[in-house]
Amino acid sequence: MSSGNWEEISSKKRADLLSLIPGEYRLSSAPPESQLNISTWPRESGWFTERELEITETTASAIVKKIASREWTAEEVTRAFCKRAAAAHQLTNCLSEIFFEDGIKQAKALDDHLQKTGEVVGPLHGLPISLKDNFNVTGFDSTVGFTSLVGKPASYNATLVDLLEKLGAVRYCKTNVPTAMMIAETVNNTFGRTVNPLNRKLTSGGSSGGESALIAFGGSPLGVGTDIGGSLRIPAACTGIFTIRPSFGRFTTQRCTSGLAGQEAVTSVNGPMAKTLEDVVFYSKTVVDAQPWTVDPKCVPIPWRSVEPKPKLKIAVIWNDGIVTPTPPVARAMKETVEKLKNAGHEVVEWDPALHATALQYLAGMFVADGGKSIKALLAPTGEPVRPEMAMYKDAPELGVFDMWRLQLARSELQRQYLEQWRSYEDLDAILSPTTPYASVENGKFRYVGYTGVYNVMDYSAVTFPCGVVADKEKDQYPVDYKPLGEVCKTTHDDYNAELVHGMPVGLQLVAQRFEEEKVLAMTAMVLEAIRR
């Protein structure tokens, strides 16, 4: 591990990262700080060519087709995304590792292969895919936000990294995460804070917030993040993109870096993040078709299944979880989406969230079961302080083996009760709920992950999707008779800034049962169809 002063290590790491941006990709002029939405800057700036804009504004599914047909080369696609990723980092601080040269070299090799053989390497041939910082890539750090892990490059690739390479994908960068990937915003002592390209005063979410910022800016056509309490779904909702949280075992998580290594009471999973549902489906099917269970013993041997949901769905709605009431834009998005579902002929019932508080209590207990030893051990070598967002790790008591086993027994019983409740609804297809109480929220004020965390405890498949509603400062005000459900609910109300979140997209969450990835994706398409009518 690195030793010495954490501030010096951080300063050097940030400078080294910037030095890896080629001179031609450095911004000579940037939008003023007063310009909060910089997602429009690439097209407005004149800094990109029309060809680069066309490439970086094309979906992942379409990119691989254009490369396969030789309309575009993998090299020019990779160079375009490297340039846009470089701009994204300079404006949002979203990257943690840069290996543009390696990516371009890989893309050239793919072009040579296609030229010589007339065939693509695999279904992802030439597609640049960004990776969350915890995915080990040989020769590069996986700091997961800790200064003690700076200068300790991985000696092996994560299993998914190797799998994606065999499928033809190009790796070119890794993205910023919060400390230990255990904060709902992307901020750490090593790289600092990643901001939301749709509004730089707002959070891009966490812990996959570097990914969400990069994708929302157009610096990646498709990225891979992880989720242990909402870390895919929260940043997707904050930036208006799509993602899926799969059940554990569907995608390989093998040989990645973790801030809570060995913690398996609630499992971390990974999944794709993209601007379209089609791209999320495309990636998911491609990865499962590669049979990851042949290289990862914890992957389940379930081939990708063709699912045709019934024409009219039965959906249970969570208006609030009994702990925190959604802010007005999210409450309105829920109401409008439910009305559109009803108009399309779908059956809507109400879900009783009585078990949610217990699930969140168990989740919090499992996160700090080691008394914060894992976190403290990674902070200590450089004297790095505990960030205020992680105060719960500072003084948490350590659970003994007996108490940990009891907690896991209680979790398993709660999972049984939740399934029993689901089955009591008779032919229930899905649950629709907020992803978070927020459209997004001011940097430093994301305080509640309950709407996502409950489904990490249950290990259910869940998709977050932009529902077409954007926050409106005129429409979205708390009712005059509002009464908070508790202290966190009151804080959420007090932090709400209708002026600041005006124009932000709202992301909702559709939840299915375990290992129903194909079904929840297909049902999300049906929900979107109802919304767009």
Number of C-alpha atoms within 10 A of each C-alpha: 11 15 15 13 14 23 15 12 21 21 14 14 19 17 12 13 16 18 12 14 21 13 9 9 15 15 13 8 8 14 13 8 11 8 12 17 18 21 20 12 17 19 12 10 11 9 18 17 12 11 12 18 17 12 23 27 17 13 17 25 20 13 25 25 17 16 23 23 14 14 10 17 21 31 22 18 24 29 20 23 26 27 21 24 29 27 25 26 24 17 21 20 24 34 29 27 25 23 17 23 16 14 24 23 14 22 28 18 15 24 24 14 14 20 12 9 9 13 14 20 19 16 20 27 26 36 29 32 26 29 29 27 32 25 28 26 24 14 14 22 22 28 29 28 27 24 32 26 21 22 17 14 15 18 12 15 18 20 19 23 24 13 18 21 18 16 20 21 27 28 26 25 25 28 31 37 37 30 28 22 28 23 24 28 32 35 29 24 20 29 26 18 23 33 28 35 28 26 23 21 20 26 29 38 35 33 33 36 35 37 37 43 36 33 27 24 29 26 28 33 27 26 28 24 31 28 25 23 31 29 30 33 35 34 35 35 30 30 31 27 25 27 32 31 30 30 24 22 21 25 22 27 23 18 16 20 19 19 19 17 11 9 16 10 19 20 17 22 23 25 23 25 33 28 26 18 22 16 21 24 19 15 22 21 17 17 20 20 13 16 20 24 18 11 14 17 12 16 19 18 14 14 14 17 13 10 14 10 14 9 10 15 21 20 24 23 21 18 19 18 20 16 18 23 25 25 25 23 29 29 21 20 23 24 13 16 21 23 15 18 22 15 13 17 13 19 16 19 15 13 19 15 16 11 16 21 15 13 23 21 13 20 23 13 19 21 21 22 22 20 20 20 17 18 21 16 11 20 19 15 17 20 16 19 12 18 15 9 19 14 11 15 21 17 10 16 15 15 16 12 11 8 12 17 13 12 19 15 12 15 22 15 12 19 18 13 13 18 14 11 15 18 12 10 15 9 11 17 23 24 22 25 26 29 30 29 29 29 30 35 27 20 19 15 17 22 19 18 19 23 26 27 23 22 25 26 23 20 23 19 25 31 27 32 28 24 23 16 21 21 25 19 16 9 12 20 15 16 8 6 6 10 12 15 14 13 11 15 21 15 15 23 20 9 15 19 16 20 12 18 24 19 18 24 27 32 33 29 27 25 28 25 21 16 19 18 27 20 21 25 26 17 25 20 15 19 22 18 13 19 19 10 8
